[in-house]
Amino acid sequence: MKIALYHRHIAPADLPALRQLVAALEGRGVETFTVADGDALQGADFLLSVGGDGTLLSAVQLILGNAAMRGADTAEAFPPIVGINFGHLGFLTTVGKDDIGRFVDDLLAGRYSVEERTLLQVATNAGDGHSQPALAGREADGTSFALNEVFVHRGDAMSLLRTHVCVDGDFVATYAGDGVIVATPTGSTAYSLSCGGPILTPNSRSLVVTPISAHTLTLRPIILPDSATLRLDIEGEQFSLGIDSRRLSFHGTASLLLSRAPFTIRLIRTGNQNFFSAIRDKLMWGTEVRP
């Protein structure tokens, strides 16, 4: 078995746990190697994302980048991602750094489940003043992918951002406020949740459109089937487009076309973990909160 390890910033206090992880795997006969952004995955059976949810989102882009380099049509041809939480909340990760021994036992014994996670595909049609930094993945043709969400935000601009939203060609509403989030089920526990959006189960085959500080109080989150195609026409003096943890800056107007990507990303949960156990753990549902 070959396992690729991906991490970004490991705190000095976490280095012993990282060494323990590598030693536990190699002690069981697993070949490990470390990869960075842009590296090939070299036939790895699993990609271990060591860090928090932000690191895992970057690992998704590494998967997509490898798919682009090999000309693969689907990301399923590449290894599933296993999140090791060296960060804080860690909704997407499967185990913390204190449970590395148990995790290695479960993974090598096949005691894990595979979750297929939907991605959003976003194509951008921008006017003058569009500033696009270099992005990873399959974006040479102007198309990007997000595991969590795509959002627009007015940033430091004083005026409201106006986002005209259409679904399958039908006009829904003009969202005037700080911005709009379009989230996948995976992203429903991220930015959308903090703005009052609902939690979606990973297999719900839905998307949620969540306003950010809407100027009209009657505007509320709306759940759509993930078969829908959304068009967002944005008007503002300046604003930013977020695609997971990446940012693009705009001045003037822009149009976005959002739809479900034609492939999924696979995440691993070990042991008896599932989506609801993760929610109970991270949000402390059914758990007494003590000061």
SELO-750659 format. One record per residue (C-alpha): residue in three letters; z, x, y. Coordinates in steps of 0.5 Angstrom, whole numbers, plus 500, padded with zeros to 3 digits. Layout:
// residues N
ALAZXY/...
***
This chain:
// residues 291
MET500500500/LYS498502507/ILE502500513/ALA500501520/LEU506502526/TYR505500533/HIS510500538/ARG509502546/HIS516504549/ILE522505544/ALA528506548/PRO532513545/ALA538508543/ASP533505538/LEU529511535/PRO534512529/ALA532505527/LEU525507528/ARG526513523/GLN530508518/LEU524503518/VAL519509516/ALA524512511/ALA525506508/LEU518504507/GLU516511505/GLY522512500/ARG519506497/GLY512509496/VAL508506502/GLU504510506/THR505509514/PHE501511520/THR502510527/VAL497507531/ALA496506539/ASP491502543/GLY484503541/ASP486506534/ALA482504528/LEU487501523/GLN484505517/GLY485499512/ALA492498513/ASP495492509/PHE500490514/LEU501492522/LEU508492524/SER509491531/VAL515494533/GLY518492540/GLY519485543/ASP514479544/GLY510483549/THR509489544/LEU506483539/LEU501480544/SER499487545/ALA498488537/VAL494482537/GLN489485542/LEU489491537/ILE487487532/LEU481484536/GLY479491538/ASN478493531/ALA474487530/ALA470488535/MET469495533/ARG467494526/GLY463488528/ALA467483524/ASP466475526/THR473474524/ALA480477525/GLU482475518/ALA479481515/PHE484485519/PRO492486517/PRO497480518/ILE502482524/VAL509483522/GLY514483528/ILE520488528/ASN524486534/PHE527492538/GLY527487544/HIS531481547/LEU529474545/GLY523475540/PHE520468538/LEU514472534/THR518477531/THR521476524/VAL527481523/GLY531485528/LYS533492527/ASP539491524/ASP536488518/ILE531493516/GLY533494509/ARG533487507/PHE526486511/VAL523492507/ASP525489500/ASP523482502/LEU516485504/LEU515489498/ALA517484493/GLY512479497/ARG518474499/TYR514472505/SER510467508/VAL503467512/GLU503463519/GLU496462521/ARG496462529/THR491459534/LEU488463539/LEU485461546/GLN478463548/VAL477463555/ALA470465559/THR471466566/ASN465465572/ALA468468578/GLY465468585/ASP466474590/GLY472478590/HIS473477583/SER477484581/GLN477485573/PRO481491570/ALA479494563/LEU482489558/ALA482490550/GLY479486545/ARG472483545/GLU471482552/ALA465486554/ASP461479554/GLY466476559/THR470472553/SER478474552/PHE483471547/ALA490469548/LEU495468543/ASN500465548/GLU497462554/VAL492462559/PHE495460566/VAL493461574/HIS498462579/ARG498462586/GLY502469587/ASP504471594/ALA499466597/MET502461602/SER498455601/LEU498451594/LEU493452589/ARG488447587/THR486446580/HIS481441577/VAL482440570/CYS477437566/VAL477435558/ASP471435554/GLY467433560/ASP472428563/PHE476429569/VAL483429568/ALA487431575/THR487436580/TYR494440580/ALA496442586/GLY502447586/ASP503454584/GLY499453578/VAL497451571/ILE499453564/VAL494452558/ALA498454552/THR497454544/PRO503452539/THR505459539/GLY505460547/SER509453547/THR516457547/ALA514462552/TYR512460560/SER510453558/LEU517452556/SER520455562/CYS516450566/GLY518444562/GLY513444557/PRO514441550/ILE515445544/LEU509445539/THR510447531/PRO505452529/ASN501448525/SER500442530/ARG493443532/SER494442539/LEU494445546/VAL499443552/VAL497443559/THR503444563/PRO503444571/ILE507450575/SER511447580/ALA507441582/HIS506438589/THR506431586/LEU512430581/THR508425577/LEU504430574/ARG507432567/PRO505436561/ILE500433557/ILE498435549/LEU491435547/PRO488436541/ASP486444540/SER478441538/ALA478440546/THR474444551/LEU477445558/ARG474446564/LEU479449570/ASP476449577/ILE480453581/GLU481453589/GLY485458593/GLU485463598/GLN488468592/PHE491467585/SER492471579/LEU489469572/GLY494471566/ILE491472559/ASP498473555/SER501479558/ARG494481562/ARG493479569/LEU486479573/SER486477581/PHE481473584/HIS480471592/GLY476464593/THR474460587/ALA473461580/SER471456574/LEU475457567/LEU472455560/LEU477454555/SER477452547/ARG480454541/ALA477461538/PRO473461532/PHE478465528/THR486465527/ILE491471527/ARG496471521/LEU503473523/ILE508474517/ARG515471516/THR520474511/GLY525471506/ASN527464508/GLN525464515/ASN520459518/PHE519456525/PHE525452525/SER530457523/ALA527461529/ILE528456534/ARG535455531/ASP536462532/LYS533464539/LEU535457542/MET541456539/TRP540449536/GLY546446533/THR550453534/GLU556452539/VAL555457545/ARG561461546/PRO563464553/
***
